[in-house]
Amino acid sequence: MDRLTADEQLTLKTGAFGAVFLVSNAVPGVLAMVRESIAASGALADVGGVVKEALTTGPLPQLPRDSALEIESVVLPALGRALEILRAKSPGDVEAYRSVVLAAADRVAQAHRGVEPAEAATIDKIRRALAEPA
């Protein structure tokens, strides 16, 4: 396994944190946001190795905040790029990254009144971004 560069770690973090942000923003609300943040923290803490190091070190990603489409245009490609980085440098961590991102997205969606259709649609986009290439 090769060590990840700071830029590669930031890509993993942008994808993971961005996925949580997308799901959280699918159905906005202040109280929901607090519950969702706690739920996401728990899921992201459940990972180890290279993925944990990437998600817990370095700066936080700077995500756009203007529109869901703008956020998606940054986050979804970052998820795909994160998998490429892991395949190249730490193949054993690809599934861990995929699993932790999907678990965090799911926990966020369920944290406040269960999964709503907008959240489910966002999780489907995240799942497609994390799918193996055909």
Legacy VTK file of the C-alpha trace (Angstrom):
# vtk DataFile Version 3.0
C-alpha trace
ASCII
DATASET POLYDATA
POINTS 134 float
0.000 0.000 0.000
1.252 3.456 -0.933
0.530 6.377 1.373
-2.091 8.790 0.157
-1.037 12.328 -0.629
-2.791 15.243 1.072
-4.729 15.905 -2.159
-5.813 12.262 -2.367
-6.946 12.301 1.251
-8.921 15.467 0.539
-10.597 13.743 -2.418
-11.721 10.854 -0.192
-12.945 13.328 2.403
-14.747 15.465 -0.203
-16.600 12.420 -1.473
-17.548 11.057 1.954
-18.454 14.328 3.673
-20.057 15.620 0.494
-22.289 12.538 0.243
-23.497 13.160 3.793
-24.063 16.838 2.966
-26.086 15.933 -0.153
-28.388 13.602 1.764
-28.754 16.069 4.626
-29.713 18.853 2.223
-32.199 16.698 0.312
-34.752 17.473 3.044
-33.563 20.620 4.852
-34.301 21.506 8.459
-32.253 22.708 11.431
-33.291 20.005 13.910
-32.856 17.353 11.239
-29.379 18.684 10.462
-28.234 18.227 14.057
-29.530 14.647 14.244
-28.090 13.867 10.831
-24.648 15.222 11.754
-24.529 12.983 14.807
-25.664 9.979 12.751
-23.034 10.634 10.084
-20.269 11.029 12.671
-21.078 7.612 14.089
-20.967 5.943 10.692
-17.751 7.637 9.605
-16.084 6.657 12.892
-16.751 2.965 12.170
-13.989 2.675 9.560
-10.289 2.021 9.984
-7.041 1.990 8.056
-6.299 4.297 5.162
-9.902 5.443 4.916
-10.044 6.483 8.571
-6.774 8.355 8.223
-8.072 10.201 5.155
-11.348 11.125 6.837
-9.833 12.270 10.126
-6.708 14.177 9.109
-6.107 17.354 7.192
-8.470 20.174 6.322
-12.201 19.862 5.798
-13.327 19.939 2.183
-14.721 23.166 0.799
-18.082 22.286 -0.735
-20.213 24.636 -2.811
-23.396 25.741 -1.079
-25.367 27.462 -3.830
-27.358 24.590 -5.293
-27.768 20.832 -5.071
-26.614 20.496 -8.682
-23.437 22.428 -7.959
-22.741 20.279 -4.899
-23.395 17.102 -6.897
-21.024 18.308 -9.625
-18.213 18.277 -7.046
-19.187 15.378 -4.788
-20.215 12.642 -7.219
-17.007 12.850 -9.287
-14.990 12.950 -6.037
-16.573 9.633 -5.010
-15.520 8.030 -8.287
-12.048 9.526 -8.062
-11.731 8.312 -4.450
-12.365 4.755 -5.614
-9.761 5.131 -8.378
-7.224 6.362 -5.827
-7.936 3.464 -3.491
-7.839 0.888 -6.304
-4.384 2.173 -7.223
-2.907 2.670 -3.763
-4.867 0.536 -1.312
-7.180 -1.935 -3.088
-8.158 -3.613 0.158
-9.808 -0.376 1.304
-12.103 0.156 -1.704
-15.010 -1.755 -0.193
-14.460 -0.144 3.229
-14.766 3.320 1.669
-17.826 2.379 -0.350
-19.474 0.809 2.700
-18.763 3.669 5.091
-20.024 6.314 2.652
-23.250 4.401 1.988
-23.726 3.653 5.691
-23.258 7.326 6.587
-25.679 8.417 3.848
-28.235 5.874 5.023
-27.891 6.865 8.690
-28.325 10.519 7.782
-31.491 9.739 5.831
-32.938 7.680 8.685
-31.970 10.115 11.446
-35.047 12.322 11.145
-38.467 10.836 10.325
-37.092 7.992 8.222
-35.967 8.008 4.608
-37.924 10.442 2.468
-38.142 10.129 -1.354
-35.690 12.995 -1.977
-33.154 11.355 0.331
-33.623 7.965 -1.327
-33.043 9.548 -4.742
-29.858 11.201 -3.492
-28.598 7.926 -2.013
-29.236 6.250 -5.381
-27.010 8.870 -7.051
-24.317 8.234 -4.462
-24.631 4.464 -4.934
-24.240 4.874 -8.713
-21.159 7.076 -8.207
-19.666 4.328 -6.025
-20.542 1.472 -8.393
-17.858 -0.602 -10.016
-17.121 0.468 -13.588
-18.862 -1.661 -16.212
LINES 1 135
134 0 1 2 3 4 5 6 7 8 9 10 11 12 13 14 15 16 17 18 19 20 21 22 23 24 25 26 27 28 29 30 31 32 33 34 35 36 37 38 39 40 41 42 43 44 45 46 47 48 49 50 51 52 53 54 55 56 57 58 59 60 61 62 63 64 65 66 67 68 69 70 71 72 73 74 75 76 77 78 79 80 81 82 83 84 85 86 87 88 89 90 91 92 93 94 95 96 97 98 99 100 101 102 103 104 105 106 107 108 109 110 111 112 113 114 115 116 117 118 119 120 121 122 123 124 125 126 127 128 129 130 131 132 133
